[in-house]
Amino acid sequence: MAVAISANGRDHEPMGLYNLLLAELECPRCLVRARCAVEFRLGLLDLREYRLGDILRWAGGHRGKPLRRPDEGTADGEGYCECAHCGKDFWVRVHVRDDRIAEVRPDADRPAHIS
Ligand SMILES: [Zn+2]
């Protein structure tokens, strides 16, 4: 099967593909700590469920960063989730160190969609 390469050199990823990071986070909207399913786009995007400390599976082939393994397995990305308590959304920063999902925390600087 032929692989389409876009102008920026990346494979075409079907829209809406992401991975999930299940983590307990303090919602910046209601300040309640709750389990969140964070959607994020790092590594191989196949709807895999990760938890903090898990090793991220990188994409192979000719895919560009951040899907392919960066130097030393270190990458920062963004994630998105909706609070299970108040139903409002917020963005998070996802930090990968040595191929492991090392940290996830709310990104207070980025405006949410749901007001
Ligand atoms: Zn909340």
Backbone and ligand atoms as CSV (ligand in chain L), in Angstrom:
chain,resi,resn,atom,element,x,y,z
A,1,MET,N,N,0.846,-1.191,0.000
A,1,MET,CA,C,0.000,0.000,0.000
A,1,MET,C,C,0.881,1.241,0.000
A,2,ALA,N,N,0.601,2.176,-0.863
A,2,ALA,CA,C,1.398,3.401,-0.949
A,2,ALA,C,C,1.134,4.287,0.264
A,3,VAL,N,N,2.180,4.973,0.668
A,3,VAL,CA,C,2.049,5.895,1.794
A,3,VAL,C,C,2.144,7.312,1.252
A,4,ALA,N,N,1.163,8.107,1.549
A,4,ALA,CA,C,1.165,9.488,1.086
A,4,ALA,C,C,2.053,10.332,1.990
A,5,ILE,N,N,2.947,11.087,1.400
A,5,ILE,CA,C,3.811,11.983,2.163
A,5,ILE,C,C,3.359,13.407,1.876
A,6,SER,N,N,3.094,14.137,2.916
A,6,SER,CA,C,2.630,15.504,2.731
A,6,SER,C,C,3.814,16.438,2.551
A,7,ALA,N,N,3.510,17.714,2.314
A,7,ALA,CA,C,4.541,18.679,1.979
A,7,ALA,C,C,5.585,18.826,3.075
A,8,ASN,N,N,5.196,18.604,4.321
A,8,ASN,CA,C,6.163,18.753,5.400
A,8,ASN,C,C,6.929,17.460,5.667
A,9,GLY,N,N,6.737,16.467,4.810
A,9,GLY,CA,C,7.515,15.246,4.923
A,9,GLY,C,C,6.909,14.203,5.838
A,10,ARG,N,N,5.805,14.501,6.451
A,10,ARG,CA,C,5.185,13.542,7.360
A,10,ARG,C,C,4.185,12.677,6.608
A,11,ASP,N,N,4.023,11.488,7.127
A,11,ASP,CA,C,2.925,10.659,6.629
A,11,ASP,C,C,1.603,11.365,6.952
A,12,HIS,N,N,0.638,11.087,6.145
A,12,HIS,CA,C,-0.692,11.581,6.489
A,12,HIS,C,C,-1.264,10.744,7.610
A,13,GLU,N,N,-1.610,11.380,8.689
A,13,GLU,CA,C,-2.293,10.690,9.779
A,13,GLU,C,C,-3.781,10.949,9.614
A,14,PRO,N,N,-4.569,9.903,9.710
A,14,PRO,CA,C,-6.014,10.156,9.675
A,14,PRO,C,C,-6.392,11.123,10.789
A,15,MET,N,N,-7.327,12.007,10.508
A,15,MET,CA,C,-7.724,12.990,11.504
A,15,MET,C,C,-8.309,12.294,12.726
A,16,GLY,N,N,-8.061,12.893,13.855
A,16,GLY,CA,C,-8.706,12.423,15.070
A,16,GLY,C,C,-7.993,11.294,15.771
A,17,LEU,N,N,-6.858,10.867,15.250
A,17,LEU,CA,C,-6.130,9.809,15.939
A,17,LEU,C,C,-5.333,10.392,17.099
A,18,TYR,N,N,-5.332,9.686,18.183
A,18,TYR,CA,C,-4.613,10.159,19.352
A,18,TYR,C,C,-4.372,8.980,20.270
A,19,ASN,N,N,-3.600,9.212,21.326
A,19,ASN,CA,C,-3.446,8.244,22.400
A,19,ASN,C,C,-4.127,8.797,23.639
A,20,LEU,N,N,-4.337,7.931,24.594
A,20,LEU,CA,C,-4.969,8.346,25.844
A,20,LEU,C,C,-4.004,8.170,26.999
A,21,LEU,N,N,-3.969,9.150,27.874
A,21,LEU,CA,C,-3.191,9.063,29.101
A,21,LEU,C,C,-4.159,9.165,30.274
A,22,LEU,N,N,-4.250,8.085,31.024
A,22,LEU,CA,C,-5.155,8.065,32.175
A,22,LEU,C,C,-4.384,8.535,33.392
A,23,ALA,N,N,-4.787,9.658,33.932
A,23,ALA,CA,C,-4.035,10.252,35.032
A,23,ALA,C,C,-4.989,10.968,35.974
A,24,GLU,N,N,-4.551,11.103,37.210
A,24,GLU,CA,C,-5.324,11.880,38.163
A,24,GLU,C,C,-4.779,13.293,38.152
A,25,LEU,N,N,-5.645,14.236,37.844
A,25,LEU,CA,C,-5.222,15.625,37.711
A,25,LEU,C,C,-6.155,16.522,38.489
A,26,GLU,N,N,-5.582,17.638,38.972
A,26,GLU,CA,C,-6.434,18.655,39.573
A,26,GLU,C,C,-6.947,19.558,38.469
A,27,CYS,N,N,-8.252,19.533,38.289
A,27,CYS,CA,C,-8.885,20.337,37.241
A,27,CYS,C,C,-8.696,21.812,37.542
A,28,PRO,N,N,-8.134,22.596,36.614
A,28,PRO,CA,C,-7.944,24.025,36.865
A,28,PRO,C,C,-9.253,24.812,36.830
A,29,ARG,N,N,-10.330,24.173,36.408
A,29,ARG,CA,C,-11.620,24.872,36.316
A,29,ARG,C,C,-12.405,24.782,37.626
A,30,CYS,N,N,-12.437,23.574,38.213
A,30,CYS,CA,C,-13.219,23.405,39.454
A,30,CYS,C,C,-12.332,23.028,40.637
A,31,LEU,N,N,-11.040,22.817,40.385
A,31,LEU,CA,C,-10.055,22.524,41.423
A,31,LEU,C,C,-10.306,21.196,42.134
A,32,VAL,N,N,-11.097,20.332,41.521
A,32,VAL,CA,C,-11.304,18.996,42.072
A,32,VAL,C,C,-10.322,18.044,41.409
A,33,ARG,N,N,-9.722,17.161,42.213
A,33,ARG,CA,C,-8.817,16.150,41.682
A,33,ARG,C,C,-9.641,14.981,41.189
A,34,ALA,N,N,-9.464,14.643,39.931
A,34,ALA,CA,C,-10.270,13.563,39.359
A,34,ALA,C,C,-9.460,12.820,38.317
A,35,ARG,N,N,-9.904,11.600,38.032
A,35,ARG,CA,C,-9.258,10.829,36.971
A,35,ARG,C,C,-9.621,11.427,35.618
A,36,CYS,N,N,-8.623,11.646,34.802
A,36,CYS,CA,C,-8.851,12.231,33.482
A,36,CYS,C,C,-8.315,11.289,32.412
A,37,ALA,N,N,-8.994,11.284,31.281
A,37,ALA,CA,C,-8.493,10.595,30.092
A,37,ALA,C,C,-7.993,11.675,29.140
A,38,VAL,N,N,-6.692,11.887,29.160
A,38,VAL,CA,C,-6.078,12.957,28.373
A,38,VAL,C,C,-5.813,12.458,26.956
A,39,GLU,N,N,-6.315,13.177,25.965
A,39,GLU,CA,C,-5.989,12.868,24.571
A,39,GLU,C,C,-4.694,13.585,24.225
A,40,PHE,N,N,-3.719,12.837,23.693
A,40,PHE,CA,C,-2.469,13.491,23.316
A,40,PHE,C,C,-1.915,12.844,22.057
A,41,ARG,N,N,-1.053,13.587,21.390
A,41,ARG,CA,C,-0.523,13.135,20.104
A,41,ARG,C,C,1.005,13.086,20.158
A,42,LEU,N,N,1.523,12.052,20.809
A,42,LEU,CA,C,2.957,11.784,20.813
A,42,LEU,C,C,3.123,10.297,20.546
A,43,GLY,N,N,4.157,9.932,19.806
A,43,GLY,CA,C,4.412,8.518,19.539
A,43,GLY,C,C,3.427,7.969,18.517
A,44,LEU,N,N,3.376,6.662,18.471
A,44,LEU,CA,C,2.478,5.983,17.541
A,44,LEU,C,C,1.037,6.224,17.981
A,45,LEU,N,N,0.237,6.752,17.070
A,45,LEU,CA,C,-1.137,7.112,17.430
A,45,LEU,C,C,-2.062,5.950,17.118
A,46,ASP,N,N,-2.439,5.226,18.145
A,46,ASP,CA,C,-3.298,4.070,17.904
A,46,ASP,C,C,-4.310,3.851,19.029
A,47,LEU,N,N,-4.688,4.949,19.662
A,47,LEU,CA,C,-5.714,4.887,20.709
A,47,LEU,C,C,-5.291,4.016,21.889
A,48,ARG,N,N,-3.981,3.859,22.037
A,48,ARG,CA,C,-3.457,3.101,23.163
A,48,ARG,C,C,-3.705,3.867,24.467
A,49,GLU,N,N,-3.905,3.133,25.546
A,49,GLU,CA,C,-4.093,3.756,26.851
A,49,GLU,C,C,-2.803,3.663,27.653
A,50,TYR,N,N,-2.339,4.819,28.086
A,50,TYR,CA,C,-1.122,4.888,28.883
A,50,TYR,C,C,-1.434,5.392,30.280
A,51,ARG,N,N,-0.507,5.103,31.181
A,51,ARG,CA,C,-0.527,5.699,32.509
A,51,ARG,C,C,0.842,6.320,32.761
A,52,LEU,N,N,0.905,7.191,33.749
A,52,LEU,CA,C,2.182,7.816,34.087
A,52,LEU,C,C,3.238,6.742,34.337
A,53,GLY,N,N,4.427,6.931,33.784
A,53,GLY,CA,C,5.507,5.975,33.970
A,53,GLY,C,C,5.586,4.926,32.876
A,54,ASP,N,N,4.545,4.837,32.055
A,54,ASP,CA,C,4.570,3.875,30.957
A,54,ASP,C,C,5.570,4.308,29.888
A,55,ILE,N,N,6.102,3.307,29.170
A,55,ILE,CA,C,6.990,3.595,28.051
A,55,ILE,C,C,6.148,3.880,26.811
A,56,LEU,N,N,6.422,5.014,26.193
A,56,LEU,CA,C,5.683,5.416,25.003
A,56,LEU,C,C,6.182,4.645,23.790
A,57,ARG,N,N,5.262,4.159,22.991
A,57,ARG,CA,C,5.637,3.468,21.762
A,57,ARG,C,C,5.717,4.497,20.639
A,58,TRP,N,N,6.898,4.588,20.013
A,58,TRP,CA,C,7.091,5.574,18.952
A,58,TRP,C,C,6.682,4.995,17.611
A,59,ALA,N,N,6.366,5.874,16.683
A,59,ALA,CA,C,6.057,5.447,15.328
A,59,ALA,C,C,7.355,5.200,14.574
A,60,GLY,N,N,7.322,4.273,13.644
A,60,GLY,CA,C,8.514,3.997,12.854
A,60,GLY,C,C,8.423,4.629,11.478
A,61,GLY,N,N,9.248,4.161,10.574
A,61,GLY,CA,C,9.184,4.609,9.190
A,61,GLY,C,C,9.611,6.046,9.031
A,62,HIS,N,N,8.941,6.746,8.147
A,62,HIS,CA,C,9.377,8.088,7.773
A,62,HIS,C,C,8.578,9.170,8.464
A,63,ARG,N,N,7.894,8.818,9.497
A,63,ARG,CA,C,7.073,9.816,10.160
A,63,ARG,C,C,7.950,10.847,10.857
A,64,GLY,N,N,7.457,12.058,10.921
A,64,GLY,CA,C,8.218,13.133,11.555
A,64,GLY,C,C,7.998,13.177,13.044
A,65,LYS,N,N,8.773,14.005,13.704
A,65,LYS,CA,C,8.551,14.239,15.118
A,65,LYS,C,C,7.219,14.960,15.269
A,66,PRO,N,N,6.507,14.816,16.367
A,66,PRO,CA,C,6.930,14.084,17.553
A,66,PRO,C,C,6.454,12.631,17.574
A,67,LEU,N,N,6.044,12.117,16.401
A,67,LEU,CA,C,5.523,10.753,16.383
A,67,LEU,C,C,6.669,9.743,16.401
A,68,ARG,N,N,7.757,10.111,15.740
A,68,ARG,CA,C,8.928,9.260,15.688
A,68,ARG,C,C,9.806,9.539,16.909
A,69,ARG,N,N,10.639,8.540,17.287
A,69,ARG,CA,C,11.428,8.712,18.505
A,69,ARG,C,C,12.441,9.847,18.366
A,70,PRO,N,N,12.359,10.846,19.232
A,70,PRO,CA,C,13.356,11.924,19.210
A,70,PRO,C,C,14.612,11.484,19.948
A,71,ASP,N,N,15.656,12.334,19.887
A,71,ASP,CA,C,16.903,12.015,20.578
A,71,ASP,C,C,16.633,11.744,22.051
A,72,GLU,N,N,17.184,10.655,22.553
A,72,GLU,CA,C,17.098,10.289,23.960
A,72,GLU,C,C,15.674,10.046,24.427
A,73,GLY,N,N,14.746,9.935,23.495
A,73,GLY,CA,C,13.365,9.652,23.888
A,73,GLY,C,C,12.736,10.753,24.714
A,74,THR,N,N,13.168,11.978,24.435
A,74,THR,CA,C,12.675,13.121,25.197
A,74,THR,C,C,11.781,13.978,24.319
A,75,ALA,N,N,10.568,14.218,24.772
A,75,ALA,CA,C,9.641,15.037,23.996
A,75,ALA,C,C,8.632,15.684,24.932
A,76,ASP,N,N,8.166,16.855,24.528
A,76,ASP,CA,C,7.073,17.517,25.232
A,76,ASP,C,C,5.928,17.688,24.252
A,77,GLY,N,N,4.752,17.430,24.720
A,77,GLY,CA,C,3.594,17.595,23.855
A,77,GLY,C,C,2.423,18.150,24.631
A,78,GLU,N,N,1.327,18.321,23.917
A,78,GLU,CA,C,0.139,18.845,24.570
A,78,GLU,C,C,-0.938,17.772,24.588
A,79,GLY,N,N,-1.799,17.916,25.537
A,79,GLY,CA,C,-2.930,17.001,25.637
A,79,GLY,C,C,-4.181,17.779,25.984
A,80,TYR,N,N,-5.297,17.116,25.833
A,80,TYR,CA,C,-6.587,17.759,26.029
A,80,TYR,C,C,-7.491,16.817,26.802
A,81,CYS,N,N,-8.201,17.351,27.773
A,81,CYS,CA,C,-9.141,16.473,28.480
A,81,CYS,C,C,-10.322,17.256,29.006
A,82,GLU,N,N,-11.351,16.514,29.318
A,82,GLU,CA,C,-12.535,17.098,29.937
A,82,GLU,C,C,-12.658,16.527,31.340
A,83,CYS,N,N,-12.918,17.413,32.273
A,83,CYS,CA,C,-13.001,17.035,33.676
A,83,CYS,C,C,-14.235,16.164,33.913
A,84,ALA,N,N,-14.021,15.034,34.608
A,84,ALA,CA,C,-15.140,14.138,34.895
A,84,ALA,C,C,-16.073,14.737,35.933
A,85,HIS,N,N,-15.589,15.722,36.677
A,85,HIS,CA,C,-16.389,16.315,37.748
A,85,HIS,C,C,-17.252,17.466,37.245
A,86,CYS,N,N,-16.646,18.439,36.565
A,86,CYS,CA,C,-17.411,19.628,36.156
A,86,CYS,C,C,-17.739,19.620,34.669
A,87,GLY,N,N,-17.144,18.715,33.910
A,87,GLY,CA,C,-17.485,18.617,32.491
A,87,GLY,C,C,-16.814,19.661,31.620
A,88,LYS,N,N,-15.988,20.516,32.242
A,88,LYS,CA,C,-15.280,21.521,31.452
A,88,LYS,C,C,-13.926,20.980,31.018
A,89,ASP,N,N,-13.357,21.623,30.019
A,89,ASP,CA,C,-12.143,21.092,29.405
A,89,ASP,C,C,-10.929,21.922,29.801
A,90,PHE,N,N,-9.772,21.320,29.641
A,90,PHE,CA,C,-8.531,22.066,29.827
A,90,PHE,C,C,-7.415,21.353,29.081
A,91,TRP,N,N,-6.356,22.117,28.819
A,91,TRP,CA,C,-5.184,21.582,28.131
A,91,TRP,C,C,-4.139,21.193,29.158
A,92,VAL,N,N,-3.327,20.235,28.796
A,92,VAL,CA,C,-2.230,19.823,29.673
A,92,VAL,C,C,-0.946,19.763,28.860
A,93,ARG,N,N,0.173,19.768,29.562
A,93,ARG,CA,C,1.480,19.498,28.960
A,93,ARG,C,C,1.883,18.085,29.339
A,94,VAL,N,N,2.323,17.338,28.344
A,94,VAL,CA,C,2.771,15.967,28.563
A,94,VAL,C,C,4.278,15.916,28.334
A,95,HIS,N,N,5.015,15.427,29.331
A,95,HIS,CA,C,6.471,15.372,29.238
A,95,HIS,C,C,6.927,13.919,29.174
A,96,VAL,N,N,7.694,13.593,28.140
A,96,VAL,CA,C,8.250,12.255,27.966
A,96,VAL,C,C,9.759,12.349,28.158
A,97,ARG,N,N,10.281,11.525,29.069
A,97,ARG,CA,C,11.718,11.497,29.358
A,97,ARG,C,C,12.190,10.052,29.294
A,98,ASP,N,N,13.281,9.814,28.545
A,98,ASP,CA,C,13.799,8.443,28.399
A,98,ASP,C,C,12.694,7.489,27.971
A,99,ASP,N,N,11.854,7.944,27.069
A,99,ASP,CA,C,10.764,7.153,26.494
A,99,ASP,C,C,9.605,6.906,27.458
A,100,ARG,N,N,9.715,7.408,28.677
A,100,ARG,CA,C,8.622,7.200,29.629
A,100,ARG,C,C,7.789,8.458,29.774
A,101,ILE,N,N,6.505,8.272,29.963
A,101,ILE,CA,C,5.629,9.401,30.245
A,101,ILE,C,C,5.890,9.820,31.683
A,102,ALA,N,N,6.645,10.912,31.822
A,102,ALA,CA,C,7.192,11.271,33.128
A,102,ALA,C,C,6.279,12.212,33.899
A,103,GLU,N,N,5.586,13.081,33.187
A,103,GLU,CA,C,4.817,14.100,33.897
A,103,GLU,C,C,3.674,14.600,33.026
A,104,VAL,N,N,2.574,14.903,33.660
A,104,VAL,CA,C,1.467,15.563,32.971
A,104,VAL,C,C,0.894,16.585,33.933
A,105,ARG,N,N,0.726,17.810,33.435
A,105,ARG,CA,C,0.148,18.826,34.319
A,105,ARG,C,C,-0.657,19.829,33.498
A,106,PRO,N,N,-1.667,20.400,34.115
A,106,PRO,CA,C,-2.514,21.359,33.411
A,106,PRO,C,C,-1.723,22.531,32.872
A,107,ASP,N,N,-2.079,22.984,31.683
A,107,ASP,CA,C,-1.448,24.135,31.043
A,107,ASP,C,C,-2.357,25.334,31.249
A,108,ALA,N,N,-2.013,26.134,32.254
A,108,ALA,CA,C,-2.897,27.238,32.648
A,108,ALA,C,C,-2.894,28.374,31.620
A,109,ASP,N,N,-1.900,28.390,30.742
A,109,ASP,CA,C,-1.783,29.500,29.805
A,109,ASP,C,C,-2.642,29.345,28.564
A,110,ARG,N,N,-3.148,28.146,28.358
A,110,ARG,CA,C,-3.854,27.909,27.103
A,110,ARG,C,C,-5.367,27.928,27.331
A,111,PRO,N,N,-6.088,28.788,26.620
A,111,PRO,CA,C,-7.528,28.897,26.829
A,111,PRO,C,C,-8.260,27.611,26.452
A,112,ALA,N,N,-9.275,27.279,27.207
A,112,ALA,CA,C,-10.079,26.090,26.947
A,112,ALA,C,C,-11.170,26.401,25.926
A,113,HIS,N,N,-11.801,25.364,25.403
A,113,HIS,CA,C,-12.878,25.538,24.431
A,113,HIS,C,C,-14.214,25.801,25.124
A,114,ILE,N,N,-14.461,25.058,26.197
A,114,ILE,CA,C,-15.756,25.144,26.888
A,114,ILE,C,C,-15.668,26.249,27.935
A,115,SER,N,N,-16.529,27.229,27.802
A,115,SER,CA,C,-16.448,28.358,28.746
A,115,SER,C,C,-17.405,28.159,29.909
L,1,ZN,ZN,ZN,-13.428,20.280,36.819
